């Protein structure tokens, strides 16, 4: 018989861990002194402990190990558990490899004399949203904002408060640029959207801005006329990080448009997916 201290030293494990394994029913001592409560172990228990440590080294949690060794998990169920762990690890490796690439790119940028880049790109998930919208063709900058302001004024006239910001949705042209054709949308509550469409007799339309699982996003602060640099940065990031742009409209969300145009804040959003 070995005292818990000696057994822990032999197995290279802490006494705290051995006590915890006992408490959850995973690995019990060979004997417990009824008077002192001291735990005692035997050398024959070492293989069982090694199996626990080996399963833990696979990344399995203690609850899963209890299922395997104590509750008697079937071989098929164990295979399924390990396949899930394998998929989880593969995803983690891919995520860390992508992060490594971004760190390498940032280091290269700094080594070439750069400071902090003017634009940062992040990935985000977009939830579906009900909106009212109007569509334009051949819309130059002034024409676009004229109609956007008219749409906002229409909402205000009918006492409707927007739950979000102004969205400009562009389709991509054959040359990869944003077309002049666009949809201007303002997210509102569904009942407000239906009411406004009914009252306005076709001046505006009800639309659903779909959910997007991965949206590459960057922020542009300044005059909207200078947004093309942000578009270029976003496109370069997508290519460098091995994403492709999905079909569907690109979004420019106007987060702030009051005051000086140089203080406007816009968010550029492109739907993307990871290349295999």
C-alpha atoms as an extended CHARMM CRD file, in Angstrom:
* protein
*
       276  EXT
         1         1  UNK       CA              0.0000000000        0.0000000000        0.0000000000  PROA      1               0.0000000000
         2         2  UNK       CA              1.1730000000        3.5090000000       -0.8250000000  PROA      2               0.0000000000
         3         3  UNK       CA              0.1000000000        6.6760000000        0.9070000000  PROA      3               0.0000000000
         4         4  UNK       CA             -1.4790000000        9.2840000000       -1.3450000000  PROA      4               0.0000000000
         5         5  UNK       CA              1.6690000000       11.4350000000       -1.2110000000  PROA      5               0.0000000000
         6         6  UNK       CA              3.9000000000        8.5810000000       -2.3660000000  PROA      6               0.0000000000
         7         7  UNK       CA              1.4630000000        7.4380000000       -5.0440000000  PROA      7               0.0000000000
         8         8  UNK       CA              1.0960000000       10.9950000000       -6.3560000000  PROA      8               0.0000000000
         9         9  UNK       CA              4.8760000000       11.3810000000       -6.5630000000  PROA      9               0.0000000000
        10        10  UNK       CA              5.2130000000        8.0560000000       -8.3570000000  PROA      10              0.0000000000
        11        11  UNK       CA              2.5010000000        8.9430000000      -10.8930000000  PROA      11              0.0000000000
        12        12  UNK       CA              3.7360000000       12.5470000000      -11.2510000000  PROA      12              0.0000000000
        13        13  UNK       CA              0.3200000000       13.9170000000      -10.3650000000  PROA      13              0.0000000000
        14        14  UNK       CA             -0.8480000000       16.1720000000       -7.5600000000  PROA      14              0.0000000000
        15        15  UNK       CA             -2.6290000000       14.9430000000       -4.4500000000  PROA      15              0.0000000000
        16        16  UNK       CA             -5.3380000000       17.5120000000       -5.1260000000  PROA      16              0.0000000000
        17        17  UNK       CA             -6.0180000000       15.8480000000       -8.4750000000  PROA      17              0.0000000000
        18        18  UNK       CA             -6.1850000000       12.3890000000       -6.9110000000  PROA      18              0.0000000000
        19        19  UNK       CA             -8.6630000000       13.6140000000       -4.3070000000  PROA      19              0.0000000000
        20        20  UNK       CA            -10.7690000000       15.2200000000       -7.0390000000  PROA      20              0.0000000000
        21        21  UNK       CA            -10.7730000000       12.0230000000       -9.1000000000  PROA      21              0.0000000000
        22        22  UNK       CA            -11.9840000000       10.1750000000       -6.0000000000  PROA      22              0.0000000000
        23        23  UNK       CA            -14.7580000000       12.7230000000       -5.3610000000  PROA      23              0.0000000000
        24        24  UNK       CA            -16.1890000000       12.4310000000       -8.8800000000  PROA      24              0.0000000000
        25        25  UNK       CA            -15.9540000000        8.6340000000       -8.8480000000  PROA      25              0.0000000000
        26        26  UNK       CA            -13.3460000000        8.4270000000      -11.5960000000  PROA      26              0.0000000000
        27        27  UNK       CA            -10.4020000000        6.9350000000       -9.6810000000  PROA      27              0.0000000000
        28        28  UNK       CA            -10.8950000000        5.7270000000       -6.1400000000  PROA      28              0.0000000000
        29        29  UNK       CA             -8.1650000000        4.6930000000       -3.7060000000  PROA      29              0.0000000000
        30        30  UNK       CA             -7.6910000000        1.0240000000       -2.9290000000  PROA      30              0.0000000000
        31        31  UNK       CA             -8.4720000000        1.6830000000        0.7270000000  PROA      31              0.0000000000
        32        32  UNK       CA             -9.5270000000        4.5600000000        2.9410000000  PROA      32              0.0000000000
        33        33  UNK       CA             -8.6900000000        4.4550000000        6.6320000000  PROA      33              0.0000000000
        34        34  UNK       CA            -12.0740000000        4.7100000000        8.3930000000  PROA      34              0.0000000000
        35        35  UNK       CA            -10.5950000000        6.5720000000       11.3650000000  PROA      35              0.0000000000
        36        36  UNK       CA             -8.2080000000        9.0520000000        9.7100000000  PROA      36              0.0000000000
        37        37  UNK       CA             -9.7210000000        9.2500000000        6.2080000000  PROA      37              0.0000000000
        38        38  UNK       CA             -6.2590000000        8.7170000000        4.7070000000  PROA      38              0.0000000000
        39        39  UNK       CA             -6.2710000000        7.3340000000        1.1720000000  PROA      39              0.0000000000
        40        40  UNK       CA             -4.0660000000        4.4140000000        0.1500000000  PROA      40              0.0000000000
        41        41  UNK       CA             -3.2360000000        3.1500000000       -3.3450000000  PROA      41              0.0000000000
        42        42  UNK       CA             -1.5050000000        0.1220000000       -4.8750000000  PROA      42              0.0000000000
        43        43  UNK       CA              0.9160000000       -0.2310000000       -7.7560000000  PROA      43              0.0000000000
        44        44  UNK       CA             -1.7030000000       -2.2690000000       -9.6130000000  PROA      44              0.0000000000
        45        45  UNK       CA             -3.7780000000        0.9210000000       -9.9210000000  PROA      45              0.0000000000
        46        46  UNK       CA             -1.1310000000        2.7120000000      -11.9750000000  PROA      46              0.0000000000
        47        47  UNK       CA             -2.3090000000        1.3240000000      -15.3720000000  PROA      47              0.0000000000
        48        48  UNK       CA             -5.8400000000        2.5900000000      -14.6840000000  PROA      48              0.0000000000
        49        49  UNK       CA             -4.5050000000        6.0330000000      -13.7860000000  PROA      49              0.0000000000
        50        50  UNK       CA             -2.3240000000        6.0640000000      -16.9190000000  PROA      50              0.0000000000
        51        51  UNK       CA             -5.4100000000        5.3450000000      -19.0230000000  PROA      51              0.0000000000
        52        52  UNK       CA             -7.1910000000        8.3150000000      -17.4550000000  PROA      52              0.0000000000
        53        53  UNK       CA             -4.2090000000       10.5710000000      -18.1310000000  PROA      53              0.0000000000
        54        54  UNK       CA             -3.9190000000        9.2910000000      -21.7020000000  PROA      54              0.0000000000
        55        55  UNK       CA             -7.6010000000       10.0390000000      -22.4110000000  PROA      55              0.0000000000
        56        56  UNK       CA             -7.1990000000       13.4530000000      -20.8260000000  PROA      56              0.0000000000
        57        57  UNK       CA             -4.2100000000       14.0580000000      -23.0930000000  PROA      57              0.0000000000
        58        58  UNK       CA             -6.5450000000       13.4840000000      -26.0730000000  PROA      58              0.0000000000
        59        59  UNK       CA             -8.4390000000       16.5710000000      -24.9310000000  PROA      59              0.0000000000
        60        60  UNK       CA            -11.3850000000       14.7350000000      -23.4040000000  PROA      60              0.0000000000
        61        61  UNK       CA            -13.0310000000       16.2500000000      -20.3420000000  PROA      61              0.0000000000
        62        62  UNK       CA            -13.3390000000       14.4430000000      -17.0310000000  PROA      62              0.0000000000
        63        63  UNK       CA            -17.0850000000       13.9620000000      -17.5040000000  PROA      63              0.0000000000
        64        64  UNK       CA            -16.3850000000       12.2220000000      -20.8100000000  PROA      64              0.0000000000
        65        65  UNK       CA            -13.6900000000       10.0480000000      -19.2290000000  PROA      65              0.0000000000
        66        66  UNK       CA            -16.1640000000        9.0190000000      -16.5060000000  PROA      66              0.0000000000
        67        67  UNK       CA            -18.5570000000        7.9830000000      -19.2840000000  PROA      67              0.0000000000
        68        68  UNK       CA            -15.8600000000        5.8770000000      -20.9180000000  PROA      68              0.0000000000
        69        69  UNK       CA            -14.2610000000        4.1800000000      -17.9090000000  PROA      69              0.0000000000
        70        70  UNK       CA            -16.9480000000        4.1520000000      -15.2360000000  PROA      70              0.0000000000
        71        71  UNK       CA            -20.2570000000        4.0860000000      -17.0970000000  PROA      71              0.0000000000
        72        72  UNK       CA            -18.9690000000        1.8030000000      -19.8690000000  PROA      72              0.0000000000
        73        73  UNK       CA            -19.3530000000        3.7690000000      -23.0840000000  PROA      73              0.0000000000
        74        74  UNK       CA            -19.7660000000        1.5690000000      -26.1700000000  PROA      74              0.0000000000
        75        75  UNK       CA            -16.9440000000        1.4530000000      -28.7600000000  PROA      75              0.0000000000
        76        76  UNK       CA            -19.2340000000        3.1070000000      -31.3340000000  PROA      76              0.0000000000
        77        77  UNK       CA            -20.0630000000        5.9470000000      -28.9560000000  PROA      77              0.0000000000
        78        78  UNK       CA            -16.3690000000        6.3500000000      -28.1350000000  PROA      78              0.0000000000
        79        79  UNK       CA            -15.5510000000        6.6110000000      -31.8440000000  PROA      79              0.0000000000
        80        80  UNK       CA            -18.1940000000        9.3030000000      -32.2190000000  PROA      80              0.0000000000
        81        81  UNK       CA            -16.8090000000       11.2100000000      -29.2480000000  PROA      81              0.0000000000
        82        82  UNK       CA            -13.2900000000       11.0810000000      -30.6600000000  PROA      82              0.0000000000
        83        83  UNK       CA            -14.4450000000       12.1570000000      -34.1240000000  PROA      83              0.0000000000
        84        84  UNK       CA            -16.0960000000       15.2060000000      -32.5880000000  PROA      84              0.0000000000
        85        85  UNK       CA            -12.8900000000       15.9990000000      -30.7070000000  PROA      85              0.0000000000
        86        86  UNK       CA            -10.8970000000       15.5570000000      -33.9160000000  PROA      86              0.0000000000
        87        87  UNK       CA            -13.1650000000       17.9920000000      -35.7720000000  PROA      87              0.0000000000
        88        88  UNK       CA            -12.8920000000       20.4550000000      -32.9010000000  PROA      88              0.0000000000
        89        89  UNK       CA             -9.0990000000       20.2560000000      -32.9850000000  PROA      89              0.0000000000
        90        90  UNK       CA             -9.0160000000       20.6670000000      -36.7660000000  PROA      90              0.0000000000
        91        91  UNK       CA            -11.1240000000       23.8110000000      -36.4680000000  PROA      91              0.0000000000
        92        92  UNK       CA             -8.8590000000       25.1410000000      -33.7190000000  PROA      92              0.0000000000
        93        93  UNK       CA             -5.7500000000       24.4510000000      -35.8170000000  PROA      93              0.0000000000
        94        94  UNK       CA             -7.2930000000       26.2190000000      -38.8120000000  PROA      94              0.0000000000
        95        95  UNK       CA             -8.2660000000       29.2040000000      -36.6780000000  PROA      95              0.0000000000
        96        96  UNK       CA             -4.7700000000       29.4630000000      -35.2150000000  PROA      96              0.0000000000
        97        97  UNK       CA             -3.1710000000       29.0950000000      -38.6510000000  PROA      97              0.0000000000
        98        98  UNK       CA             -5.3170000000       31.9700000000      -39.9130000000  PROA      98              0.0000000000
        99        99  UNK       CA             -4.3470000000       34.0300000000      -36.8800000000  PROA      99              0.0000000000
       100       100  UNK       CA             -0.6790000000       33.1800000000      -37.5090000000  PROA      100             0.0000000000
       101       101  UNK       CA             -1.0060000000       34.4390000000      -41.0910000000  PROA      101             0.0000000000
       102       102  UNK       CA             -2.5540000000       37.7000000000      -39.9050000000  PROA      102             0.0000000000
       103       103  UNK       CA              0.2260000000       38.1880000000      -37.3540000000  PROA      103             0.0000000000
       104       104  UNK       CA              2.8310000000       37.5390000000      -40.0830000000  PROA      104             0.0000000000
       105       105  UNK       CA              1.1620000000       40.0500000000      -42.3980000000  PROA      105             0.0000000000
       106       106  UNK       CA              1.0410000000       42.6890000000      -39.6510000000  PROA      106             0.0000000000
       107       107  UNK       CA              4.7290000000       42.0890000000      -38.8460000000  PROA      107             0.0000000000
       108       108  UNK       CA              5.6290000000       42.4730000000      -42.5130000000  PROA      108             0.0000000000
       109       109  UNK       CA              3.6740000000       45.7260000000      -42.6490000000  PROA      109             0.0000000000
       110       110  UNK       CA              5.5350000000       47.0640000000      -39.5990000000  PROA      110             0.0000000000
       111       111  UNK       CA              8.9320000000       45.9010000000      -40.8810000000  PROA      111             0.0000000000
       112       112  UNK       CA              8.3270000000       47.8430000000      -44.0920000000  PROA      112             0.0000000000
       113       113  UNK       CA              8.0860000000       51.0300000000      -42.0700000000  PROA      113             0.0000000000
       114       114  UNK       CA              4.3630000000       51.1470000000      -41.4400000000  PROA      114             0.0000000000
       115       115  UNK       CA              2.7450000000       52.0910000000      -38.1740000000  PROA      115             0.0000000000
       116       116  UNK       CA             -0.8230000000       51.0640000000      -37.4350000000  PROA      116             0.0000000000
       117       117  UNK       CA             -2.7590000000       50.5670000000      -40.7040000000  PROA      117             0.0000000000
       118       118  UNK       CA             -5.5090000000       53.0960000000      -41.4750000000  PROA      118             0.0000000000
       119       119  UNK       CA             -8.1210000000       50.3350000000      -41.7700000000  PROA      119             0.0000000000
       120       120  UNK       CA             -8.7520000000       47.2060000000      -39.7180000000  PROA      120             0.0000000000
       121       121  UNK       CA            -10.8050000000       44.3110000000      -41.1060000000  PROA      121             0.0000000000
       122       122  UNK       CA            -12.8560000000       41.9920000000      -38.9000000000  PROA      122             0.0000000000
       123       123  UNK       CA            -15.2750000000       39.1350000000      -39.5190000000  PROA      123             0.0000000000
       124       124  UNK       CA            -18.7560000000       39.4120000000      -38.0650000000  PROA      124             0.0000000000
       125       125  UNK       CA            -22.1090000000       37.6400000000      -38.2110000000  PROA      125             0.0000000000
       126       126  UNK       CA            -25.1030000000       39.6100000000      -39.4850000000  PROA      126             0.0000000000
       127       127  UNK       CA            -28.5920000000       38.7520000000      -38.2830000000  PROA      127             0.0000000000
       128       128  UNK       CA            -31.6520000000       38.9720000000      -40.5810000000  PROA      128             0.0000000000
       129       129  UNK       CA            -33.4630000000       42.3020000000      -40.4820000000  PROA      129             0.0000000000
       130       130  UNK       CA            -36.7800000000       43.6180000000      -41.7690000000  PROA      130             0.0000000000
       131       131  UNK       CA            -36.4650000000       46.9240000000      -43.6100000000  PROA      131             0.0000000000
       132       132  UNK       CA            -38.1800000000       49.3540000000      -45.9400000000  PROA      132             0.0000000000
       133       133  UNK       CA            -36.3100000000       50.2110000000      -49.0930000000  PROA      133             0.0000000000
       134       134  UNK       CA            -36.2600000000       51.8960000000      -52.4510000000  PROA      134             0.0000000000
       135       135  UNK       CA            -34.1840000000       51.0470000000      -55.5120000000  PROA      135             0.0000000000
       136       136  UNK       CA            -32.2090000000       53.4300000000      -57.7120000000  PROA      136             0.0000000000
       137       137  UNK       CA            -30.4260000000       53.1510000000      -61.0430000000  PROA      137             0.0000000000
       138       138  UNK       CA            -27.6400000000       55.3650000000      -62.3090000000  PROA      138             0.0000000000
       139       139  UNK       CA            -27.3730000000       56.9220000000      -58.8600000000  PROA      139             0.0000000000
       140       140  UNK       CA            -24.5160000000       59.3950000000      -58.4650000000  PROA      140             0.0000000000
       141       141  UNK       CA            -23.4390000000       60.5090000000      -55.0030000000  PROA      141             0.0000000000
       142       142  UNK       CA            -25.8030000000       63.5010000000      -54.7210000000  PROA      142             0.0000000000
       143       143  UNK       CA            -28.7420000000       61.5490000000      -56.1720000000  PROA      143             0.0000000000
       144       144  UNK       CA            -28.1460000000       58.7140000000      -53.7200000000  PROA      144             0.0000000000
       145       145  UNK       CA            -28.1700000000       60.9350000000      -50.6720000000  PROA      145             0.0000000000
       146       146  UNK       CA            -31.1590000000       62.8920000000      -51.9050000000  PROA      146             0.0000000000
       147       147  UNK       CA            -33.2480000000       59.7150000000      -51.9590000000  PROA      147             0.0000000000
       148       148  UNK       CA            -31.7540000000       58.4310000000      -48.6990000000  PROA      148             0.0000000000
       149       149  UNK       CA            -32.7430000000       61.6170000000      -46.9080000000  PROA      149             0.0000000000
       150       150  UNK       CA            -36.2010000000       61.4400000000      -48.4840000000  PROA      150             0.0000000000
       151       151  UNK       CA            -36.6250000000       57.9000000000      -47.1360000000  PROA      151             0.0000000000
       152       152  UNK       CA            -35.5870000000       58.9910000000      -43.6490000000  PROA      152             0.0000000000
       153       153  UNK       CA            -37.9590000000       61.9650000000      -43.8410000000  PROA      153             0.0000000000
       154       154  UNK       CA            -40.7950000000       59.6180000000      -44.8490000000  PROA      154             0.0000000000
       155       155  UNK       CA            -40.1520000000       57.4860000000      -41.7830000000  PROA      155             0.0000000000
       156       156  UNK       CA            -40.1230000000       60.5330000000      -39.5500000000  PROA      156             0.0000000000
       157       157  UNK       CA            -43.3380000000       61.8290000000      -41.1410000000  PROA      157             0.0000000000
       158       158  UNK       CA            -45.1270000000       58.6150000000      -40.1730000000  PROA      158             0.0000000000
       159       159  UNK       CA            -43.6470000000       58.5360000000      -36.6840000000  PROA      159             0.0000000000
       160       160  UNK       CA            -41.4660000000       55.4930000000      -37.3220000000  PROA      160             0.0000000000
       161       161  UNK       CA            -38.1930000000       55.1980000000      -35.4550000000  PROA      161             0.0000000000
       162       162  UNK       CA            -35.5120000000       53.1610000000      -37.1630000000  PROA      162             0.0000000000
       163       163  UNK       CA            -33.9440000000       50.3850000000      -35.1170000000  PROA      163             0.0000000000
       164       164  UNK       CA            -30.7560000000       50.5540000000      -37.1610000000  PROA      164             0.0000000000
       165       165  UNK       CA            -28.7210000000       52.6730000000      -39.5440000000  PROA      165             0.0000000000
       166       166  UNK       CA            -29.0160000000       53.5510000000      -43.2120000000  PROA      166             0.0000000000
       167       167  UNK       CA            -27.9650000000       50.7010000000      -45.5220000000  PROA      167             0.0000000000
       168       168  UNK       CA            -26.7700000000       51.0380000000      -49.1270000000  PROA      168             0.0000000000
       169       169  UNK       CA            -26.7830000000       47.6750000000      -50.9060000000  PROA      169             0.0000000000
       170       170  UNK       CA            -24.7170000000       47.4490000000      -54.1080000000  PROA      170             0.0000000000
       171       171  UNK       CA            -24.4830000000       44.6910000000      -56.6750000000  PROA      171             0.0000000000
       172       172  UNK       CA            -21.1090000000       43.8330000000      -58.1800000000  PROA      172             0.0000000000
       173       173  UNK       CA            -20.5690000000       44.6080000000      -61.8450000000  PROA      173             0.0000000000
       174       174  UNK       CA            -18.6990000000       42.3750000000      -64.2910000000  PROA      174             0.0000000000
       175       175  UNK       CA            -15.4320000000       44.2690000000      -63.7440000000  PROA      175             0.0000000000
       176       176  UNK       CA            -15.5830000000       43.7020000000      -59.9730000000  PROA      176             0.0000000000
       177       177  UNK       CA            -16.5860000000       47.2610000000      -59.1110000000  PROA      177             0.0000000000
       178       178  UNK       CA            -19.7620000000       48.3790000000      -57.3890000000  PROA      178             0.0000000000
       179       179  UNK       CA            -22.5540000000       49.2100000000      -59.8030000000  PROA      179             0.0000000000
       180       180  UNK       CA            -24.4290000000       52.4880000000      -59.7320000000  PROA      180             0.0000000000
       181       181  UNK       CA            -27.6190000000       50.4870000000      -59.2110000000  PROA      181             0.0000000000
       182       182  UNK       CA            -28.3230000000       50.2210000000      -55.5280000000  PROA      182             0.0000000000
       183       183  UNK       CA            -30.9500000000       49.5760000000      -52.9180000000  PROA      183             0.0000000000
       184       184  UNK       CA            -31.3470000000       51.9800000000      -50.0110000000  PROA      184             0.0000000000
       185       185  UNK       CA            -32.7890000000       50.2960000000      -46.9240000000  PROA      185             0.0000000000
       186       186  UNK       CA            -33.6110000000       51.3200000000      -43.3880000000  PROA      186             0.0000000000
       187       187  UNK       CA            -34.2550000000       48.5210000000      -40.8700000000  PROA      187             0.0000000000
       188       188  UNK       CA            -37.4730000000       49.0180000000      -38.9040000000  PROA      188             0.0000000000
       189       189  UNK       CA            -39.8180000000       46.8990000000      -36.8430000000  PROA      189             0.0000000000
       190       190  UNK       CA            -41.8110000000       44.4670000000      -39.0480000000  PROA      190             0.0000000000
       191       191  UNK       CA            -45.2120000000       45.9440000000      -38.1650000000  PROA      191             0.0000000000
       192       192  UNK       CA            -43.9390000000       49.4680000000      -38.9570000000  PROA      192             0.0000000000
       193       193  UNK       CA            -42.5490000000       48.2870000000      -42.3030000000  PROA      193             0.0000000000
       194       194  UNK       CA            -45.8480000000       46.7040000000      -43.3500000000  PROA      194             0.0000000000
       195       195  UNK       CA            -47.8180000000       49.7700000000      -42.2780000000  PROA      195             0.0000000000
       196       196  UNK       CA            -45.5400000000       52.1750000000      -44.1670000000  PROA      196             0.0000000000
       197       197  UNK       CA            -45.6380000000       50.1360000000      -47.3870000000  PROA      197             0.0000000000
       198       198  UNK       CA            -49.4400000000       50.0800000000      -47.2560000000  PROA      198             0.0000000000
       199       199  UNK       CA            -49.6910000000       53.8310000000      -46.6610000000  PROA      199             0.0000000000
       200       200  UNK       CA            -47.1600000000       54.8600000000      -49.3000000000  PROA      200             0.0000000000
       201       201  UNK       CA            -48.6640000000       52.9600000000      -52.1970000000  PROA      201             0.0000000000
       202       202  UNK       CA            -45.5150000000       51.5660000000      -53.7490000000  PROA      202             0.0000000000
       203       203  UNK       CA            -43.1580000000       54.4580000000      -53.0350000000  PROA      203             0.0000000000
       204       204  UNK       CA            -41.2110000000       52.1240000000      -50.7700000000  PROA      204             0.0000000000
       205       205  UNK       CA            -40.9710000000       48.3340000000      -50.5800000000  PROA      205             0.0000000000
       206       206  UNK       CA            -40.8170000000       45.8180000000      -47.7910000000  PROA      206             0.0000000000
       207       207  UNK       CA            -37.5530000000       43.8480000000      -47.8250000000  PROA      207             0.0000000000
       208       208  UNK       CA            -35.6730000000       41.3640000000      -45.7090000000  PROA      208             0.0000000000
       209       209  UNK       CA            -31.9600000000       41.8990000000      -45.2680000000  PROA      209             0.0000000000
       210       210  UNK       CA            -30.7700000000       38.2940000000      -45.0090000000  PROA      210             0.0000000000
       211       211  UNK       CA            -28.5200000000       36.8420000000      -42.3630000000  PROA      211             0.0000000000
       212       212  UNK       CA            -24.8590000000       36.5110000000      -43.3130000000  PROA      212             0.0000000000
       213       213  UNK       CA            -22.6910000000       33.9770000000      -41.4990000000  PROA      213             0.0000000000
       214       214  UNK       CA            -19.4180000000       35.7270000000      -42.3250000000  PROA      214             0.0000000000
       215       215  UNK       CA            -19.2170000000       39.3610000000      -43.2590000000  PROA      215             0.0000000000
       216       216  UNK       CA            -15.8060000000       40.9660000000      -43.7940000000  PROA      216             0.0000000000
       217       217  UNK       CA            -16.1140000000       44.4550000000      -42.3960000000  PROA      217             0.0000000000
       218       218  UNK       CA            -14.0450000000       47.6100000000      -42.1760000000  PROA      218             0.0000000000
       219       219  UNK       CA            -14.8090000000       51.1610000000      -41.0490000000  PROA      219             0.0000000000
       220       220  UNK       CA            -14.2460000000       54.3080000000      -43.0830000000  PROA      220             0.0000000000
       221       221  UNK       CA            -14.1880000000       57.6480000000      -41.3350000000  PROA      221             0.0000000000
       222       222  UNK       CA            -14.3040000000       60.6200000000      -43.6450000000  PROA      222             0.0000000000
       223       223  UNK       CA            -15.8530000000       61.9210000000      -46.8120000000  PROA      223             0.0000000000
       224       224  UNK       CA            -17.7700000000       59.1330000000      -48.6030000000  PROA      224             0.0000000000
       225       225  UNK       CA            -16.0860000000       60.2490000000      -51.8450000000  PROA      225             0.0000000000
       226       226  UNK       CA            -12.8460000000       58.7370000000      -50.4590000000  PROA      226             0.0000000000
       227       227  UNK       CA            -14.3290000000       55.3480000000      -49.6050000000  PROA      227             0.0000000000
       228       228  UNK       CA            -12.5240000000       53.5900000000      -52.4740000000  PROA      228             0.0000000000
       229       229  UNK       CA             -9.3220000000       53.2000000000      -50.4520000000  PROA      229             0.0000000000
       230       230  UNK       CA            -11.2920000000       51.2920000000      -47.8200000000  PROA      230             0.0000000000
       231       231  UNK       CA            -12.8080000000       49.1280000000      -50.5560000000  PROA      231             0.0000000000
       232       232  UNK       CA             -9.3350000000       48.3060000000      -51.8400000000  PROA      232             0.0000000000
       233       233  UNK       CA             -8.0860000000       47.4130000000      -48.3460000000  PROA      233             0.0000000000
       234       234  UNK       CA            -11.0980000000       45.1790000000      -47.7820000000  PROA      234             0.0000000000
       235       235  UNK       CA            -10.6150000000       43.3930000000      -51.0990000000  PROA      235             0.0000000000
       236       236  UNK       CA             -6.9010000000       42.8660000000      -50.4300000000  PROA      236             0.0000000000
       237       237  UNK       CA             -7.6120000000       41.4580000000      -46.9720000000  PROA      237             0.0000000000
       238       238  UNK       CA            -10.1720000000       39.0210000000      -48.3840000000  PROA      238             0.0000000000
       239       239  UNK       CA             -7.7010000000       37.7540000000      -50.9780000000  PROA      239             0.0000000000
       240       240  UNK       CA             -4.7090000000       37.6210000000      -48.6240000000  PROA      240             0.0000000000
       241       241  UNK       CA             -6.6120000000       35.6570000000      -45.9980000000  PROA      241             0.0000000000
       242       242  UNK       CA             -7.9530000000       33.1840000000      -48.5620000000  PROA      242             0.0000000000
       243       243  UNK       CA            -11.6160000000       34.1270000000      -48.5760000000  PROA      243             0.0000000000
       244       244  UNK       CA            -13.9160000000       34.5530000000      -51.5490000000  PROA      244             0.0000000000
       245       245  UNK       CA            -16.7330000000       37.0580000000      -51.9000000000  PROA      245             0.0000000000
       246       246  UNK       CA            -20.1590000000       35.4550000000      -52.0030000000  PROA      246             0.0000000000
       247       247  UNK       CA            -22.9410000000       36.3570000000      -54.3930000000  PROA      247             0.0000000000
       248       248  UNK       CA            -25.2610000000       38.9730000000      -53.0160000000  PROA      248             0.0000000000
       249       249  UNK       CA            -25.1480000000       42.6830000000      -52.3600000000  PROA      249             0.0000000000
       250       250  UNK       CA            -22.2330000000       44.4060000000      -50.7050000000  PROA      250             0.0000000000
       251       251  UNK       CA            -23.3610000000       46.7200000000      -47.9520000000  PROA      251             0.0000000000
       252       252  UNK       CA            -22.2650000000       50.1850000000      -46.9680000000  PROA      252             0.0000000000
       253       253  UNK       CA            -23.8490000000       51.0830000000      -43.6480000000  PROA      253             0.0000000000
       254       254  UNK       CA            -23.9000000000       54.7600000000      -42.7700000000  PROA      254             0.0000000000
       255       255  UNK       CA            -23.3030000000       54.8890000000      -39.0270000000  PROA      255             0.0000000000
       256       256  UNK       CA            -22.9330000000       58.6670000000      -38.7640000000  PROA      256             0.0000000000
       257       257  UNK       CA            -23.8440000000       61.2960000000      -41.3540000000  PROA      257             0.0000000000
       258       258  UNK       CA            -24.4200000000       64.4700000000      -39.3740000000  PROA      258             0.0000000000
       259       259  UNK       CA            -22.1610000000       67.5020000000      -39.4220000000  PROA      259             0.0000000000
       260       260  UNK       CA            -19.0440000000       67.7900000000      -41.5580000000  PROA      260             0.0000000000
       261       261  UNK       CA            -18.7740000000       65.1320000000      -44.2790000000  PROA      261             0.0000000000
       262       262  UNK       CA            -15.1680000000       64.5180000000      -43.2280000000  PROA      262             0.0000000000
       263       263  UNK       CA            -16.5750000000       63.1790000000      -39.9430000000  PROA      263             0.0000000000
       264       264  UNK       CA            -18.9670000000       60.6880000000      -41.5770000000  PROA      264             0.0000000000
       265       265  UNK       CA            -18.5550000000       57.0960000000      -40.3990000000  PROA      265             0.0000000000
       266       266  UNK       CA            -19.3760000000       54.2240000000      -42.7600000000  PROA      266             0.0000000000
       267       267  UNK       CA            -19.0320000000       50.4670000000      -42.4170000000  PROA      267             0.0000000000
       268       268  UNK       CA            -18.2300000000       48.4240000000      -45.5220000000  PROA      268             0.0000000000
       269       269  UNK       CA            -19.5180000000       44.8480000000      -45.4130000000  PROA      269             0.0000000000
       270       270  UNK       CA            -18.7430000000       42.0780000000      -47.9340000000  PROA      270             0.0000000000
       271       271  UNK       CA            -20.2270000000       38.5610000000      -47.5170000000  PROA      271             0.0000000000
       272       272  UNK       CA            -17.4120000000       36.0110000000      -47.6770000000  PROA      272             0.0000000000
       273       273  UNK       CA            -16.6340000000       32.3340000000      -47.2720000000  PROA      273             0.0000000000
       274       274  UNK       CA            -13.3530000000       30.5410000000      -46.5810000000  PROA      274             0.0000000000
       275       275  UNK       CA            -11.6620000000       28.9600000000      -49.5900000000  PROA      275             0.0000000000
       276       276  UNK       CA            -10.9850000000       25.2510000000      -49.2270000000  PROA      276             0.0000000000
